[in-house]
Amino acid sequence: MSQSTSKLSRRTLFAGASTVGAIAAVASLMPSVQSVATVADQPPKATPEKGGGYHLSAHVKQYYKTTLV
């Protein structure tokens, strides 16, 4: 039987697959980097007069729900 003389070897195939995987990983992280920059552009909230600064937000409520047994 004759073998094909293709230059596609196992090493080339894995190198190409890893390159595509790395590019996909970087591309998936790019939108999250942009969204963080837009949040940082917002001005900070004013400091409360009585001190503290704790407020019950939706994120905190969600955390409290996860701690219930």
C-alpha positions in Angstrom: 0.0 0.0 0.0 1.2 3.5 -0.8 1.3 6.2 1.8 0.2 9.7 1.1 3.0 12.3 1.0 1.0 14.9 2.9 3.0 17.3 5.1 0.3 17.0 7.8 1.9 15.1 10.6 0.7 14.4 14.1 3.1 17.0 15.4 1.8 19.6 13.0 -1.8 18.7 13.8 -1.3 19.1 17.6 0.6 22.4 17.2 -2.2 23.8 15.1 -4.9 22.6 17.5 -3.1 24.1 20.5 -2.6 27.4 18.6 -6.3 27.5 17.8 -7.2 26.7 21.5 -4.9 29.5 22.8 -6.5 32.0 20.4 -10.0 31.0 21.5 -9.0 31.4 25.1 -7.7 34.9 24.6 -10.7 35.8 22.5 -13.1 34.6 25.2 -11.3 36.8 27.8 -11.4 40.0 25.7 -15.0 41.1 26.4 -14.5 40.8 30.1 -11.5 43.1 30.0 -13.5 45.7 28.2 -16.5 45.5 30.6 -14.2 46.1 33.6 -12.8 49.3 32.0 -16.4 50.7 31.6 -17.2 50.0 35.3 -14.0 51.8 36.4 -15.1 54.9 34.5 -18.1 55.4 36.8 -17.6 58.0 39.6 -17.4 56.5 43.1 -20.4 56.7 45.4 -20.5 59.4 48.1 -19.3 58.3 51.6 -22.2 57.9 54.1 -22.4 60.6 56.8 -22.7 58.2 59.7 -19.8 56.0 58.5 -19.8 52.4 57.7 -20.6 52.3 54.1 -22.2 48.8 54.1 -25.3 48.4 52.0 -27.4 45.4 51.2 -27.0 44.9 47.5 -28.3 42.2 45.2 -24.8 40.5 45.2 -24.8 40.4 49.0 -28.4 39.0 49.0 -27.3 36.2 46.6 -24.4 35.3 48.8 -26.6 35.1 51.9 -28.9 32.7 49.9 -26.0 30.4 49.1 -25.0 30.2 52.8 -28.4 28.8 54.0 -28.4 25.2 55.0 
